[in-house]
């Protein structure tokens, strides 16, 4: 069948590396556990049902190295499973508590079924859901791409060796998880400046994604705007975000997730229920927190206490309606573009994966309806991956993209401002020192090699863009400051021990156990 154009859905799945074996439970580890239950497993379930039903779907998905390392970590896998069992137990109690409630009984049943399905998938893949996503990639339905090793913001690194290490460590770790080299990469925060693509070329990466102004302000101006990839002078392709699809989903004012029929995120059973009832499902500190069970809908601009009961069918109907609206808009968009372009356009929709399910509870259902409607309700637009599009259209314009990111105002201000600028002089110094160590000790073994590898881990973890982002947002700021400071202190102490030939193996073992990201890392990435 001949289609007038193509649509590329890109989901960026990322969380910072949070792992605290020194505590029995830890608040920030909940970021991972909530995302597994609310986003990653529901999406995996939808995708597997597509395969079962012969839905010819295509999408691209970043699984960042930090997230992949957490999903494959035995301690975090165990802790997640224990949390999931607690959620199942609580949902069973909720079935009894709400059995006479016309408003909440069906919603309680939905949560029980949902948690059971999560357990089924978790058991199916022996605690490692990366295996499930790898299977879908092997089937050709999704294209998994990598990211900077710890989501480090490359334009704010003054040491090119540190930039190269973020890319090479990521690509090597990707191969460990998925058995092949990555074809594409999501630059952390879509942050780009001219020349970074040369590093990508060295790792044989074929493409990356740019914010729209990165392409629109290219030199020369791209003939097809954001509706076709461009090639950098290095030969690496760049795909650009379509802002119309971004606003339809992201906008808090006009986007789909804000519809009054959808589930309210901020009202949770952990705060609504009697304390003694909910206490067994809280952390050891006993502080109320989210349980993942929420019974109310957005309703409108009213207080949390005035939120109305969530109605499953109403929300499902709305997700189907919004999927239909999104598809209608894409077909009209492609019909228009195909009339003014001399090639088939591609519309690229880029989103954080965690929007679908975690923040927007109905998001996975929206994707379910959307791909089914795309297959059966139209013949204008076809889902495609970047690699497939480049195979169909290998000849593209060569331009010099502009410095850009997908952060507020389009550049790097979110990650470099008065709230966080002080961290960079320390990160720069640590990067220079890591390069110094790699060159001075390029052929070593034993405990010295272990210390050098751990030094690289600590630097990479300190470079995560998440910490500067959190400082700017003003939430969990002390944790972000502490993580940055701790990793830099760990690095500096290891550096001092290495150069002074005074390694403390007991200290090294503590760091290796706590911050064990990238088990196969090679510090010579900094050569």
N, C-alpha and C positions, 0 to 999 in steps of 0.2 A: 504494500500500500504506500502511495506517495503522500507524505505529510508536508504541510506548508512551513513547519518550523519545529523547534525542539525546546524542551523544558528540562533544566537541570536543577534538581533539588540537592542542596548541600547542607548537611547537618553537622555542626561542629560540636562533638562530644568532648568536654574537657572539665576536669576538676584539678585543683592543685594537690600535690602529693601531701597527704595528711595521714600520718601513721604514728601512733603513740603507744608502743607496747609497755611503757612504764606506768600506764594508768589502766585500771580495769574497764573504764569507759571514758569517752572523751567527746565533748560537744561537737567539735569541728569534724570528727569522723562521721557524724551523722549526715554531712553533706553527701558523702559517698553512698551511704545506706539508703537515704531517701531517693537519690537519683537512680539507684539500681531498681528499687521497687516501683518507682513512679515513672521512670523514663526508659531505662535501658531494657528491662525485661518486657514491659508493654510493647515497645517498638519491635523487639525481637519476636514477640508473639505475633504481632501483626504481619511482619515480614514472612514468617514461616507459614502463616495461613495463606498469604499470597502464593507461595510456592505450591502449597497443597491444592489451591483452587486454580492453578494455571494462570495467574495474573502476571503478565509480562511487565514487571515493574523494574525501574532503574533509579538508583539514587547514589549519591556520593556521601561518605560519612568519615569525618575525622574521628579517630580514636587516639587522643594525644598520648604520648609516651608516659606521662605521669599517671593518666587514668589507666592505661593498659597495665602498668606496673602495680597499681592498687588492685585492679580486678584479678590479677594473677597471684596476689600475695596470700599465703596460707593463713596468716593471722587475721587479716581483714576479711577473707572469705569466711572464716569460722565465726568472727564477730557478727558479720552480716546475717549468717544463717541463724544464729542465736536470736538476733533481733527479729528476724522474720518469724521464727517460731513464737515469739512473744506477741507479735501482731496477729498471728493466727489465733492464739489463745484469747486475746482481747476481742477479736472479731466474733469468736464463738460466744463469749459472754454478752456481746452486743446483740447477737441474735436472740438471746433470752430476754435481755432488758427491753428490747424494742418489739417483742413478739405481738404486743397488743396495740402498737402504734401504727396507724394508717399512714402517717407521714414518713416515718423513718425505717419501717421494717424492710422494705425492698432495698433501700440504700445499704442497710446493714448486711443484707444478703449479698449485695454486690461486692462489698469489701471482703467478706469472707471468701467468696469465689475468686476474687482478684488475688488475694494473698495465697490461696491454694494454687492458683495457676503459676504464680511466681515460684513457689516451692517446686512445682512440677518441672519447670524449665531449669531451675537451679540444679535440681537432682539430675536432670537429663544430661547436663554438661559437666557433671561431677564438680560443681562449684566454680567452674571457669567458663563464663558465658562468652569469652573471647572466641572459644571454639565454635560457638553458634554463629557469630558474625563472620568468622573465617570461612565457615561452610557456605554462607550466603555469597561471599566474595568468590569462592571457587565455582559456584553455580553461575556466576556472571550477573547477579542481580544487584549487588551493591559493590561500589568501589571504595575500599577503605584507604584513606590517605593518612599521612603522618603530620606532625607539627614540630616546632622547635622542642628540643628535648624536655625542658621544664617550662615551656611557654615563655621563654625569655624574649624580651622585646629587642630585636636585633638592631634597629636604628639607634638605640640608646646605649650600645656597647661600643667603646672606643678602641677595642682590641679585635682585629679581624680574626685572630686565632680563636678567640672566645666565640665569635659568631660561627665560625666553621665547626667548632666542637658541638654547638647546639644542634647543628644540622647532621653532622656525621654520627653522633651518638644516637640521635633519633632514628636515622635510617637503619643503623645496625640493630637497634632494639626492635624496630618494626619487623625485621627479618626473623628475629628470634620468636616473635609471637605468631606471625602470619606465613612464614615459610618462603616468602618472596621479597624482593626489594619493592619499596613503594613507588608508584608512578607519579604521585602528586603530593603536594604539601600545602598545609594551611599555615602561613606565617602567623605567629602569635599576634593577635589583635589585628590581623590583616596589615600589620605595620611594615611598610616597604620604603626603601629609598634606593635610588639608582645605583646599581652595582651588586646588590644582594643576590640577584639572579645568577651571577657568575658562580657563587658558592653552590647554588642549587644545581647548576650544570655539572659541577665537579662530582656531585653525588648521583648523576644521571637521572635527576628528577625532571619530568616532562612538563609540568605545569604547576601553577599556584593560583590563588584567588586574590583579587584586589577590590578595595572599595571603589565605588563608581568614579570619584574624582581622580583616583590614581590613573585611570584610563582616559577619562575625558580631558584631563589636563596634560596628556602626553604630548611629546614633541616627535613628529608632527601630530596634528590632531587626527585621531583614528577615523577612518572613513565610515565605519559602521557603529561608531559609538560603543555602547556597552553590549551590543547584541551580536558580537562575534569576538572570538579571542584575538589577542594580538601576540606577536612574538617580540621578546626583548632582543637586544643585539646578541645576547648569548645563545639565542635559539630556544630558550625556555618560554613556554606560552603562559599567558595570564588571562584568566576569565574574570569578568567584572560583575558586581552585584547590580541587579535591577531594582531600583528604588521603589517602583510601584508595588512589586510583590512584597518588598520589605515593609512598607507602611501598612499594607493590608493586614499583615499578621503582627508586626511589632508594635504599632502605634497604640498607646494607652487610651487615646481618645476615639480613634476610628477603627482600630484593629479588631479582629474577631474575638480574641480572648477576653475582652472586656464586656462581652454580651451579658445582660442580666440573668440569662438562663443558665449560664455556666457555673461551675462550682466555685465557691468562695475559698480562696487560699488561706486567708488569715484567721478564720474561725475553726478551731480544732477541738476535738474531744478532750485533749489534754488540758484544756483550760475550762471547758464547759462542765465536765463531770465532777462529782464529789471526789475530794482529794484522796480519801482512803480507798476508793474504788480504783482510781487511776494510778495510785502510788507504785504498785508492783511493776508498772510499765514505764517508769521514769528512770533516769540515771541514778547512780548511788547517792548523788547530792540531794535527791528528792525535789529538785526544782521542776515546776511544771514546764512542759515543752510539747512540741507537736508529736502526735502519735501517727499521723497519716490518715486518720479517720475524721472526715468532715461531713457534716449533714446539711449544710446550708448553701444557697446559691448567692451569686453576686447581688442580685436583686436590684441594685441601683446605688445612687449616692446616699446611702443611709448608714447609720452606725452599725457596728457588728452585732449589737443586741437586737437590731431590727431586721436582720437578714431573714429571708423566708426559706422554708424547707426546700432542699434540692430535689428536683423531679427528674428521674433518670431518662424517661422517654422524651421529655421536653428538651433536655440537654442533647440527647442523641439526635433528635430531629434538627436541632439547630446546627450541630456539627455537619450533618448531611447537607443542610441548606448552605452553610458557608463553604463547604467543599464544592458544591455546585456553582456558587458564585465565583469562587476563585478560578475554577476551570473555565467558566464562561468568559471571565476577564482575560484569561491567558489566550483563549482561542481568538478573541477579538483583537487582542494585542498582536498576535502572530499573523493574523490575516492582514492587518494594516502594514506591519513591517515587511511581509513578503511582497507587498505591492510596490514598496519603495526601495527594496534591496535586491541585488542581483544574485543573492545566495540565500539559503535557508537560515533564518535567524535562530539564535539560542537565547532563551530567557533564563537567567541564573538567579535562583532564590536561595539566599544564604541565611541560616538561622543557627542560634545556639540550640543544640539538641535538647538540652534540659528544659527549654520552653515547652516542649511537647510531653505533657504528662506531669511534670513537677509544677511548673508555674501555670500552665494551661492544661488542666486535668484531662480535658476532652481532646487534646492535641493528637494523640495516637489514633483516636477514632476518626478525627478529621483526615489524617493521612490515609487511613483505611478506606474511607469513602472516596477520597480524592483519586487514588490510583484505580479503584474499581470503576469510577465514572470515566476516568481518562481512557480506559480500555474499551468500555462498552457504549459510552454516550456521545462520542465525537470521533472525527477522523482528521482533525486539523493539526494537532500538536502531539508529539511523541516524547516520552521521557527518555533521557539519554545521560550518559556519563561524559565527563570531559575527554577521556581517552577515546571513547567512541566517536565523539564529535571531531576530534583532531584526525582520526583515521578517515572520516568522511571528507573532511575539508582540511587537508594538510598544508595548503597554501594560505598564509595569512599575512597581514600587514606588519612590518617591522617598525616599532616606535620605541621611544624612551619614556617609560611610565614616570609619573610624578610621585614625589614623596607623599605618603598618605597612610591612614589607618581607618578602621571603622569605629573609632572612638568619637566622643563628642567633639565637634568642630572639625573632625576629619584629619587631625594630625596626631601629635603625641602628648598633648596637654594633660590628658587624664593620668598619664603615668609619669609626668615630670612637671611638678608644680610646688608651691610652697609647703604642701603637706608631706612631700616625700622626696624632695630634691637632694636632701642630705645623704641619701643612701648611695648615690651614684659614685661619689669619690671613693667610697670604700669598695664598691663592686669593681670599679676600674682598677684599683690597686691590686685587688685579689686576682683579677684576670691577668694582669701583667706578671704577678708572682707565679701563677699556675703555668704560664708559658715558660717562665724562667726554670721552674722545676722540671718540666717536660724535656727541655733542652739539656739541662745539666745532668739528668738521670734518665737518659733515653734507653738504656739497656740494663735493667735491674730485675731482681726477682725477690721472692720471699716477702718478709714483713715490709720492706721498703716499697716494693711494688704495691702491696695492699694499702699502704699509707698514701701513696700517690693516687691510687684509684679512689680512695675515700676523699682525698682532697678535691678531686674533680667532682665527685658527687656533691660535696658541701657547697662548692662554688655554683654548680648548676642549680641547686635548690635555692640558694640565695637569690639567683637571677630571675626567679619566677615573676612574671608581670602581675600575677595575682596579688602579691603583697602590696605593691605600689597602688594598684587599683583599689584595694580595700581601704588603704589609707586615705585616698581621695574621697571615697564614698562615705567614710565616717562610720562604718559598721565593723565590729570586730577588729578595731584598729590596733588594740594592744596585742592581739594575737599576731597580726601581720607584722608589727614592729618586732615582736619577739622572735618570730621565725627568721626574719631577715638578720637580726642581730645574732641569734644563736648559730646560724649556718656560717656567718662571717667569722664569728669567734672560733667555731670549730675548725674552719679552714686556717685561720691565722695560727692557732695552736699547733695544728699539724705541720704547717709550713715551718714554724720555728723548730719543732722537733726534728724535722727532716734535715734542714740546713745545718743544725747543730749536732746531728748524729746522736740524738737522745730520744729515740722513739719509745713511747710508753704503750706497750702492747695491750694492756688492760683497758686503757682509754680508747685505743683504736677499736677494740672489740665492742665496746659500748656503742660507738658510732656506727660500726658495721651492722650491728643488730638493730639499731633504731632507724637509721637512714640508709636502708638497703636497696634503694632504687638502682636500676641498671646493674644487675648482678654480673653481667659480662663486660662492664665498661673497661675501656683501655685509655689510661691517662694520656697516651701518646696522641690522642685526638688534638691535643694542644701544641703539637710540634709545628 
